Amino acid sequence: MRRLIIAALMLVATPAFAQVPPTMDPNTVLGRLAGPPGPPIAIPFTTLGAQLSISTLCAGAAGPNLFCATPAAGSGSAALRALVGSDIPPINLSIATQGGVTGNLPVSNLNGGIGANANAYWAGDGTWKPVGQAVIPSIAADSVMANFTTATAVPTGNSIPVCPTGYAITYYGPGSTSPPHTLQCVSTSGPGANPSLPFAGIQFNNSGAFGASNNLTWVSGTNTLAVGQAGTQAGIISLAGTTSGTITITAPAVASGTLTLPSPSGGGSLALIIASGTATLGTGAITSGTCAAAVNGTATQGSVANVLASDVITAGFNGDPTGVTGYIPATTGMLTIIPYPQAGAVSFKVCNNTSGSITPGAITLNWRVAR
């Protein structure tokens, strides 16, 4: 059976094999360039080259840097055209396949490698910069980079004032630790402009010029402001203006704050007025051996709420009482006034030590509590 099948195959294939020429001319190939399908024939290379020329395969005139392709926007007939960006697929630099990059990118590809070394980095402006070197932006002429705000911020350009002759630039503000400060022009001439002072001398506007005085100094270690000089001139703090007024010294606004007013070291005294004011005594009859109801004083300065039971009251008449009933000197006696402090109050009692009833006249007292 196998011999019969092989013999049949040989009989069927024999006509096809018989079509192949036993020999071929030099510089020829087998094929068909046109016409209906049929057996391959020998084609000279010269004929094949003419049929496969670029002008035959693609429309358009041949030229340098052109290639045969369909239109860049989509499908269509192939033609000779220039390469455009859409012909090249995106390159993924993070992988080593599908158009990616393998190995390290040559340093020479970045700005020609100018300035590149082991201690440099590639900056956003397209140049190599040393590590640790900041990129300083451009600012206007006659300006400095500084932060004049009250908080941490990126420095900006700030104009430098142009000072006239006799003036100098100073960095001025409300305090050395309290920004913002500014650049200002100050005078370098005039009274006290260049005083011979200790380091603690305070500079201020002295008669229109930037100056100082030995009578006004500051000791930073003890936060002490000294007015005057020892052995030369006493310090004076005066109230500005031509009318009277009150100077208020405020203690620290904390629970443990203490306001200390020491006495002068050379003698004298210094009192802290807690409260002061007046008290109007009663005019009702007071029988012998009794006292009228207590009268509380009214404060015109300070507050009676700050009075303690341990305080001492200083009181006096606001006029001559010797002509007022009850206070006229007599052998039979007169009324007695008894002042006493209470927590948050200044009180007065009028007592009758005589043998008869007395209806006193009107009396007003001035009083003060000091410590």
TORKOL-4160 file (C-alpha; in steps of 0.2 Angstrom, whole numbers, padded with zeros to 4 digits, m for minus):
371
<pt num="1" X="0000" Y="0000" Z="0000"/>
<pt num="2" X="0014" Y="0013" Z="0004"/>
<pt num="3" X="0023" Y="0010" Z="m0012"/>
<pt num="4" X="0007" Y="0014" Z="m0022"/>
<pt num="5" X="0004" Y="0031" Z="m0012"/>
<pt num="6" X="0022" Y="0036" Z="m0016"/>
<pt num="7" X="0021" Y="0031" Z="m0034"/>
<pt num="8" X="0005" Y="0042" Z="m0035"/>
<pt num="9" X="0013" Y="0057" Z="m0028"/>
<pt num="10" X="0028" Y="0056" Z="m0040"/>
<pt num="11" X="0016" Y="0055" Z="m0054"/>
<pt num="12" X="0006" Y="0071" Z="m0048"/>
<pt num="13" X="0022" Y="0081" Z="m0044"/>
<pt num="14" X="0031" Y="0077" Z="m0060"/>
<pt num="15" X="0023" Y="0090" Z="m0071"/>
<pt num="16" X="0027" Y="0104" Z="m0059"/>
<pt num="17" X="0045" Y="0099" Z="m0058"/>
<pt num="18" X="0046" Y="0098" Z="m0077"/>
<pt num="19" X="0043" Y="0117" Z="m0078"/>
<pt num="20" X="0059" Y="0123" Z="m0069"/>
<pt num="21" X="0073" Y="0126" Z="m0081"/>
<pt num="22" X="0087" Y="0115" Z="m0079"/>
<pt num="23" X="0099" Y="0130" Z="m0081"/>
<pt num="24" X="0099" Y="0150" Z="m0078"/>
<pt num="25" X="0108" Y="0164" Z="m0086"/>
<pt num="26" X="0120" Y="0174" Z="m0075"/>
<pt num="27" X="0113" Y="0189" Z="m0065"/>
<pt num="28" X="0095" Y="0183" Z="m0066"/>
<pt num="29" X="0082" Y="0178" Z="m0054"/>
<pt num="30" X="0066" Y="0168" Z="m0055"/>
<pt num="31" X="0050" Y="0177" Z="m0054"/>
<pt num="32" X="0035" Y="0186" Z="m0062"/>
<pt num="33" X="0034" Y="0205" Z="m0063"/>
<pt num="34" X="0017" Y="0207" Z="m0072"/>
<pt num="35" X="0004" Y="0197" Z="m0081"/>
<pt num="36" X="m0008" Y="0183" Z="m0075"/>
<pt num="37" X="m0001" Y="0170" Z="m0062"/>
<pt num="38" X="0010" Y="0157" Z="m0070"/>
<pt num="39" X="0026" Y="0148" Z="m0069"/>
<pt num="40" X="0041" Y="0159" Z="m0063"/>
<pt num="41" X="0053" Y="0165" Z="m0077"/>
<pt num="42" X="0071" Y="0171" Z="m0077"/>
<pt num="43" X="0072" Y="0190" Z="m0075"/>
<pt num="44" X="0088" Y="0199" Z="m0077"/>
<pt num="45" X="0094" Y="0210" Z="m0063"/>
<pt num="46" X="0094" Y="0226" Z="m0074"/>
<pt num="47" X="0076" Y="0223" Z="m0077"/>
<pt num="48" X="0072" Y="0220" Z="m0059"/>
<pt num="49" X="0081" Y="0235" Z="m0053"/>
<pt num="50" X="0071" Y="0246" Z="m0065"/>
<pt num="51" X="0055" Y="0239" Z="m0059"/>
<pt num="52" X="0060" Y="0241" Z="m0040"/>
<pt num="53" X="0067" Y="0259" Z="m0041"/>
<pt num="54" X="0060" Y="0272" Z="m0028"/>
<pt num="55" X="0051" Y="0282" Z="m0041"/>
<pt num="56" X="0042" Y="0267" Z="m0047"/>
<pt num="57" X="0037" Y="0261" Z="m0029"/>
<pt num="58" X="0033" Y="0278" Z="m0022"/>
<pt num="59" X="0025" Y="0294" Z="m0030"/>
<pt num="60" X="0035" Y="0310" Z="m0030"/>
<pt num="61" X="0052" Y="0315" Z="m0034"/>
<pt num="62" X="0067" Y="0307" Z="m0025"/>
<pt num="63" X="0078" Y="0318" Z="m0014"/>
<pt num="64" X="0089" Y="0317" Z="0001"/>
<pt num="65" X="0082" Y="0314" Z="0019"/>
<pt num="66" X="0066" Y="0307" Z="0012"/>
<pt num="67" X="0057" Y="0290" Z="0014"/>
<pt num="68" X="0043" Y="0281" Z="0007"/>
<pt num="69" X="0028" Y="0280" Z="0019"/>
<pt num="70" X="0009" Y="0283" Z="0020"/>
<pt num="71" X="0004" Y="0301" Z="0025"/>
<pt num="72" X="0008" Y="0305" Z="0043"/>
<pt num="73" X="m0010" Y="0309" Z="0048"/>
<pt num="74" X="m0016" Y="0291" Z="0044"/>
<pt num="75" X="m0018" Y="0278" Z="0030"/>
<pt num="76" X="m0017" Y="0282" Z="0011"/>
<pt num="77" X="m0005" Y="0279" Z="m0004"/>
<pt num="78" X="0013" Y="0278" Z="0000"/>
<pt num="79" X="0024" Y="0293" Z="m0006"/>
<pt num="80" X="0041" Y="0300" Z="m0003"/>
<pt num="81" X="0040" Y="0313" Z="0011"/>
<pt num="82" X="0051" Y="0320" Z="0026"/>
<pt num="83" X="0051" Y="0312" Z="0043"/>
<pt num="84" X="0040" Y="0321" Z="0056"/>
<pt num="85" X="0038" Y="0319" Z="0075"/>
<pt num="86" X="0023" Y="0308" Z="0074"/>
<pt num="87" X="0033" Y="0295" Z="0064"/>
<pt num="88" X="0044" Y="0292" Z="0080"/>
<pt num="89" X="0035" Y="0283" Z="0095"/>
<pt num="90" X="0039" Y="0290" Z="0112"/>
<pt num="91" X="0054" Y="0283" Z="0121"/>
<pt num="92" X="0052" Y="0277" Z="0138"/>
<pt num="93" X="0069" Y="0281" Z="0147"/>
<pt num="94" X="0064" Y="0271" Z="0162"/>
<pt num="95" X="0065" Y="0254" Z="0154"/>
<pt num="96" X="0078" Y="0245" Z="0143"/>
<pt num="97" X="0065" Y="0238" Z="0130"/>
<pt num="98" X="0053" Y="0245" Z="0118"/>
<pt num="99" X="0063" Y="0260" Z="0113"/>
<pt num="100" X="0071" Y="0263" Z="0131"/>
<pt num="101" X="0088" Y="0267" Z="0135"/>
<pt num="102" X="0101" Y="0256" Z="0143"/>
<pt num="103" X="0116" Y="0261" Z="0153"/>
<pt num="104" X="0120" Y="0279" Z="0159"/>
<pt num="105" X="0116" Y="0295" Z="0149"/>
<pt num="106" X="0132" Y="0303" Z="0144"/>
<pt num="107" X="0136" Y="0319" Z="0153"/>
<pt num="108" X="0141" Y="0327" Z="0137"/>
<pt num="109" X="0123" Y="0326" Z="0131"/>
<pt num="110" X="0119" Y="0339" Z="0145"/>
<pt num="111" X="0125" Y="0357" Z="0140"/>
<pt num="112" X="0140" Y="0348" Z="0132"/>
<pt num="113" X="0146" Y="0343" Z="0149"/>
<pt num="114" X="0152" Y="0360" Z="0153"/>
<pt num="115" X="0155" Y="0362" Z="0172"/>
<pt num="116" X="0150" Y="0344" Z="0175"/>
<pt num="117" X="0160" Y="0335" Z="0189"/>
<pt num="118" X="0158" Y="0324" Z="0204"/>
<pt num="119" X="0153" Y="0339" Z="0215"/>
<pt num="120" X="0140" Y="0346" Z="0203"/>
<pt num="121" X="0122" Y="0344" Z="0199"/>
<pt num="122" X="0111" Y="0347" Z="0184"/>
<pt num="123" X="0100" Y="0363" Z="0188"/>
<pt num="124" X="0083" Y="0368" Z="0181"/>
<pt num="125" X="0091" Y="0382" Z="0171"/>
<pt num="126" X="0100" Y="0369" Z="0160"/>
<pt num="127" X="0118" Y="0371" Z="0167"/>
<pt num="128" X="0129" Y="0362" Z="0179"/>
<pt num="129" X="0131" Y="0370" Z="0196"/>
<pt num="130" X="0142" Y="0365" Z="0211"/>
<pt num="131" X="0133" Y="0356" Z="0225"/>
<pt num="132" X="0127" Y="0369" Z="0239"/>
<pt num="133" X="0127" Y="0384" Z="0227"/>
<pt num="134" X="0110" Y="0392" Z="0227"/>
<pt num="135" X="0102" Y="0400" Z="0212"/>
<pt num="136" X="0101" Y="0418" Z="0215"/>
<pt num="137" X="0088" Y="0427" Z="0206"/>
<pt num="138" X="0091" Y="0444" Z="0197"/>
<pt num="139" X="0086" Y="0460" Z="0207"/>
<pt num="140" X="0085" Y="0478" Z="0203"/>
<pt num="141" X="0100" Y="0489" Z="0204"/>
<pt num="142" X="0104" Y="0497" Z="0221"/>
<pt num="143" X="0095" Y="0483" Z="0230"/>
<pt num="144" X="0099" Y="0469" Z="0243"/>
<pt num="145" X="0092" Y="0452" Z="0245"/>
<pt num="146" X="0084" Y="0452" Z="0263"/>
<pt num="147" X="0069" Y="0446" Z="0272"/>
<pt num="148" X="0061" Y="0462" Z="0280"/>
<pt num="149" X="0045" Y="0453" Z="0286"/>
<pt num="150" X="0039" Y="0447" Z="0303"/>
<pt num="151" X="0041" Y="0429" Z="0299"/>
<pt num="152" X="0053" Y="0416" Z="0290"/>
<pt num="153" X="0051" Y="0419" Z="0271"/>
<pt num="154" X="0061" Y="0418" Z="0255"/>
<pt num="155" X="0072" Y="0434" Z="0253"/>
<pt num="156" X="0067" Y="0447" Z="0240"/>
<pt num="157" X="0075" Y="0462" Z="0233"/>
<pt num="158" X="0074" Y="0477" Z="0243"/>
<pt num="159" X="0079" Y="0495" Z="0238"/>
<pt num="160" X="0094" Y="0503" Z="0246"/>
<pt num="161" X="0090" Y="0521" Z="0250"/>
<pt num="162" X="0102" Y="0534" Z="0242"/>
<pt num="163" X="0108" Y="0545" Z="0256"/>
<pt num="164" X="0113" Y="0563" Z="0254"/>
<pt num="165" X="0129" Y="0571" Z="0260"/>
<pt num="166" X="0130" Y="0570" Z="0279"/>
<pt num="167" X="0119" Y="0555" Z="0281"/>
<pt num="168" X="0122" Y="0536" Z="0283"/>
<pt num="169" X="0112" Y="0520" Z="0280"/>
<pt num="170" X="0105" Y="0512" Z="0296"/>
<pt num="171" X="0095" Y="0496" Z="0298"/>
<pt num="172" X="0081" Y="0503" Z="0309"/>
<pt num="173" X="0066" Y="0495" Z="0317"/>
<pt num="174" X="0055" Y="0494" Z="0333"/>
<pt num="175" X="0068" Y="0483" Z="0342"/>
<pt num="176" X="0082" Y="0471" Z="0339"/>
<pt num="177" X="0071" Y="0456" Z="0341"/>
<pt num="178" X="0055" Y="0464" Z="0334"/>
<pt num="179" X="0055" Y="0465" Z="0315"/>
<pt num="180" X="0051" Y="0472" Z="0303"/>
<pt num="181" X="0065" Y="0483" Z="0300"/>
<pt num="182" X="0070" Y="0495" Z="0286"/>
<pt num="183" X="0085" Y="0503" Z="0278"/>
<pt num="184" X="0085" Y="0522" Z="0282"/>
<pt num="185" X="0096" Y="0537" Z="0280"/>
<pt num="186" X="0101" Y="0545" Z="0297"/>
<pt num="187" X="0112" Y="0561" Z="0300"/>
<pt num="188" X="0130" Y="0559" Z="0304"/>
<pt num="189" X="0132" Y="0577" Z="0309"/>
<pt num="190" X="0124" Y="0589" Z="0322"/>
<pt num="191" X="0123" Y="0589" Z="0341"/>
<pt num="192" X="0128" Y="0572" Z="0348"/>
<pt num="193" X="0130" Y="0564" Z="0331"/>
<pt num="194" X="0146" Y="0555" Z="0336"/>
<pt num="195" X="0146" Y="0555" Z="0355"/>
<pt num="196" X="0159" Y="0547" Z="0366"/>
<pt num="197" X="0148" Y="0535" Z="0375"/>
<pt num="198" X="0149" Y="0518" Z="0383"/>
<pt num="199" X="0142" Y="0504" Z="0374"/>
<pt num="200" X="0126" Y="0505" Z="0383"/>
<pt num="201" X="0123" Y="0523" Z="0377"/>
<pt num="202" X="0106" Y="0525" Z="0368"/>
<pt num="203" X="0105" Y="0533" Z="0351"/>
<pt num="204" X="0090" Y="0544" Z="0348"/>
<pt num="205" X="0084" Y="0559" Z="0338"/>
<pt num="206" X="0094" Y="0573" Z="0347"/>
<pt num="207" X="0088" Y="0590" Z="0340"/>
<pt num="208" X="0085" Y="0584" Z="0323"/>
<pt num="209" X="0101" Y="0573" Z="0322"/>
<pt num="210" X="0105" Y="0555" Z="0326"/>
<pt num="211" X="0114" Y="0556" Z="0343"/>
<pt num="212" X="0114" Y="0551" Z="0361"/>
<pt num="213" X="0118" Y="0557" Z="0379"/>
<pt num="214" X="0127" Y="0550" Z="0394"/>
<pt num="215" X="0111" Y="0554" Z="0404"/>
<pt num="216" X="0101" Y="0540" Z="0395"/>
<pt num="217" X="0109" Y="0523" Z="0395"/>
<pt num="218" X="0103" Y="0505" Z="0394"/>
<pt num="219" X="0110" Y="0490" Z="0403"/>
<pt num="220" X="0104" Y="0475" Z="0394"/>
<pt num="221" X="0110" Y="0462" Z="0407"/>
<pt num="222" X="0097" Y="0469" Z="0420"/>
<pt num="223" X="0085" Y="0477" Z="0408"/>
<pt num="224" X="0088" Y="0493" Z="0416"/>
<pt num="225" X="0085" Y="0510" Z="0409"/>
<pt num="226" X="0095" Y="0524" Z="0418"/>
<pt num="227" X="0090" Y="0542" Z="0417"/>
<pt num="228" X="0103" Y="0554" Z="0423"/>
<pt num="229" X="0121" Y="0551" Z="0429"/>
<pt num="230" X="0128" Y="0547" Z="0446"/>
<pt num="231" X="0136" Y="0562" Z="0454"/>
<pt num="232" X="0132" Y="0574" Z="0440"/>
<pt num="233" X="0113" Y="0575" Z="0437"/>
<pt num="234" X="0098" Y="0567" Z="0444"/>
<pt num="235" X="0086" Y="0558" Z="0433"/>
<pt num="236" X="0070" Y="0567" Z="0429"/>
<pt num="237" X="0054" Y="0560" Z="0420"/>
<pt num="238" X="0043" Y="0574" Z="0417"/>
<pt num="239" X="0025" Y="0574" Z="0410"/>
<pt num="240" X="0024" Y="0583" Z="0393"/>
<pt num="241" X="0013" Y="0597" Z="0391"/>
<pt num="242" X="0008" Y="0613" Z="0401"/>
<pt num="243" X="m0007" Y="0605" Z="0411"/>
<pt num="244" X="m0006" Y="0593" Z="0425"/>
<pt num="245" X="m0008" Y="0574" Z="0422"/>
<pt num="246" X="m0005" Y="0557" Z="0429"/>
<pt num="247" X="0010" Y="0546" Z="0425"/>
<pt num="248" X="0005" Y="0527" Z="0426"/>
<pt num="249" X="0018" Y="0514" Z="0429"/>
<pt num="250" X="0011" Y="0497" Z="0425"/>
<pt num="251" X="0017" Y="0481" Z="0433"/>
<pt num="252" X="0020" Y="0465" Z="0422"/>
<pt num="253" X="0004" Y="0458" Z="0416"/>
<pt num="254" X="0007" Y="0441" Z="0424"/>
<pt num="255" X="0000" Y="0433" Z="0440"/>
<pt num="256" X="0018" Y="0432" Z="0448"/>
<pt num="257" X="0023" Y="0450" Z="0442"/>
<pt num="258" X="0029" Y="0462" Z="0455"/>
<pt num="259" X="0031" Y="0481" Z="0453"/>
<pt num="260" X="0045" Y="0487" Z="0465"/>
<pt num="261" X="0047" Y="0505" Z="0469"/>
<pt num="262" X="0063" Y="0506" Z="0480"/>
<pt num="263" X="0066" Y="0521" Z="0492"/>
<pt num="264" X="0079" Y="0534" Z="0488"/>
<pt num="265" X="0096" Y="0527" Z="0494"/>
<pt num="266" X="0101" Y="0545" Z="0500"/>
<pt num="267" X="0085" Y="0546" Z="0511"/>
<pt num="268" X="0067" Y="0551" Z="0509"/>
<pt num="269" X="0053" Y="0540" Z="0506"/>
<pt num="270" X="0043" Y="0533" Z="0492"/>
<pt num="271" X="0024" Y="0529" Z="0494"/>
<pt num="272" X="0013" Y="0519" Z="0483"/>
<pt num="273" X="m0005" Y="0526" Z="0484"/>
<pt num="274" X="m0018" Y="0512" Z="0485"/>
<pt num="275" X="m0033" Y="0524" Z="0485"/>
<pt num="276" X="m0038" Y="0541" Z="0491"/>
<pt num="277" X="m0054" Y="0551" Z="0491"/>
<pt num="278" X="m0067" Y="0559" Z="0503"/>
<pt num="279" X="m0080" Y="0554" Z="0516"/>
<pt num="280" X="m0095" Y="0565" Z="0521"/>
<pt num="281" X="m0100" Y="0562" Z="0539"/>
<pt num="282" X="m0117" Y="0561" Z="0546"/>
<pt num="283" X="m0127" Y="0575" Z="0554"/>
<pt num="284" X="m0140" Y="0565" Z="0564"/>
<pt num="285" X="m0140" Y="0567" Z="0583"/>
<pt num="286" X="m0128" Y="0557" Z="0593"/>
<pt num="287" X="m0132" Y="0553" Z="0611"/>
<pt num="288" X="m0120" Y="0553" Z="0625"/>
<pt num="289" X="m0108" Y="0538" Z="0625"/>
<pt num="290" X="m0113" Y="0531" Z="0608"/>
<pt num="291" X="m0106" Y="0532" Z="0590"/>
<pt num="292" X="m0115" Y="0535" Z="0574"/>
<pt num="293" X="m0117" Y="0522" Z="0560"/>
<pt num="294" X="m0100" Y="0520" Z="0551"/>
<pt num="295" X="m0098" Y="0530" Z="0535"/>
<pt num="296" X="m0088" Y="0523" Z="0520"/>
<pt num="297" X="m0076" Y="0534" Z="0510"/>
<pt num="298" X="m0077" Y="0536" Z="0491"/>
<pt num="299" X="m0061" Y="0534" Z="0481"/>
<pt num="300" X="m0057" Y="0548" Z="0469"/>
<pt num="301" X="m0040" Y="0540" Z="0465"/>
<pt num="302" X="m0036" Y="0521" Z="0464"/>
<pt num="303" X="m0049" Y="0509" Z="0471"/>
<pt num="304" X="m0055" Y="0505" Z="0488"/>
<pt num="305" X="m0056" Y="0487" Z="0482"/>
<pt num="306" X="m0037" Y="0486" Z="0484"/>
<pt num="307" X="m0038" Y="0491" Z="0503"/>
<pt num="308" X="m0033" Y="0478" Z="0515"/>
<pt num="309" X="m0037" Y="0477" Z="0534"/>
<pt num="310" X="m0019" Y="0479" Z="0538"/>
<pt num="311" X="m0017" Y="0496" Z="0529"/>
<pt num="312" X="m0016" Y="0513" Z="0538"/>
<pt num="313" X="m0028" Y="0527" Z="0534"/>
<pt num="314" X="m0022" Y="0545" Z="0534"/>
<pt num="315" X="m0037" Y="0557" Z="0536"/>
<pt num="316" X="m0040" Y="0576" Z="0538"/>
<pt num="317" X="m0053" Y="0589" Z="0537"/>
<pt num="318" X="m0055" Y="0598" Z="0521"/>
<pt num="319" X="m0058" Y="0614" Z="0530"/>
<pt num="320" X="m0057" Y="0622" Z="0548"/>
<pt num="321" X="m0069" Y="0612" Z="0559"/>
<pt num="322" X="m0068" Y="0622" Z="0575"/>
<pt num="323" X="m0083" Y="0632" Z="0570"/>
<pt num="324" X="m0094" Y="0617" Z="0566"/>
<pt num="325" X="m0106" Y="0611" Z="0580"/>
<pt num="326" X="m0099" Y="0596" Z="0588"/>
<pt num="327" X="m0081" Y="0600" Z="0584"/>
<pt num="328" X="m0080" Y="0617" Z="0593"/>
<pt num="329" X="m0067" Y="0616" Z="0607"/>
<pt num="330" X="m0076" Y="0616" Z="0624"/>
<pt num="331" X="m0072" Y="0611" Z="0642"/>
<pt num="332" X="m0087" Y="0599" Z="0641"/>
<pt num="333" X="m0078" Y="0589" Z="0627"/>
<pt num="334" X="m0082" Y="0587" Z="0608"/>
<pt num="335" X="m0085" Y="0573" Z="0595"/>
<pt num="336" X="m0072" Y="0560" Z="0591"/>
<pt num="337" X="m0069" Y="0553" Z="0574"/>
<pt num="338" X="m0062" Y="0535" Z="0573"/>
<pt num="339" X="m0055" Y="0529" Z="0556"/>
<pt num="340" X="m0052" Y="0511" Z="0552"/>
<pt num="341" X="m0049" Y="0500" Z="0537"/>
<pt num="342" X="m0058" Y="0485" Z="0531"/>
<pt num="343" X="m0055" Y="0473" Z="0516"/>
<pt num="344" X="m0061" Y="0483" Z="0502"/>
<pt num="345" X="m0067" Y="0498" Z="0512"/>
<pt num="346" X="m0062" Y="0514" Z="0522"/>
<pt num="347" X="m0073" Y="0517" Z="0536"/>
<pt num="348" X="m0076" Y="0532" Z="0549"/>
<pt num="349" X="m0086" Y="0532" Z="0565"/>
<pt num="350" X="m0091" Y="0548" Z="0574"/>
<pt num="351" X="m0092" Y="0545" Z="0593"/>
<pt num="352" X="m0099" Y="0556" Z="0607"/>
<pt num="353" X="m0089" Y="0556" Z="0623"/>
<pt num="354" X="m0098" Y="0571" Z="0631"/>
<pt num="355" X="m0112" Y="0570" Z="0644"/>
<pt num="356" X="m0126" Y="0576" Z="0632"/>
<pt num="357" X="m0133" Y="0573" Z="0615"/>
<pt num="358" X="m0125" Y="0582" Z="0601"/>
<pt num="359" X="m0132" Y="0585" Z="0583"/>
<pt num="360" X="m0116" Y="0588" Z="0573"/>
<pt num="361" X="m0114" Y="0600" Z="0558"/>
<pt num="362" X="m0108" Y="0594" Z="0541"/>
<pt num="363" X="m0090" Y="0588" Z="0540"/>
<pt num="364" X="m0080" Y="0581" Z="0525"/>
<pt num="365" X="m0064" Y="0572" Z="0527"/>
<pt num="366" X="m0050" Y="0569" Z="0515"/>
<pt num="367" X="m0042" Y="0552" Z="0516"/>
<pt num="368" X="m0028" Y="0542" Z="0509"/>
<pt num="369" X="m0021" Y="0524" Z="0510"/>
<pt num="370" X="m0003" Y="0521" Z="0506"/>
<pt num="371" X="0010" Y="0507" Z="0508"/>
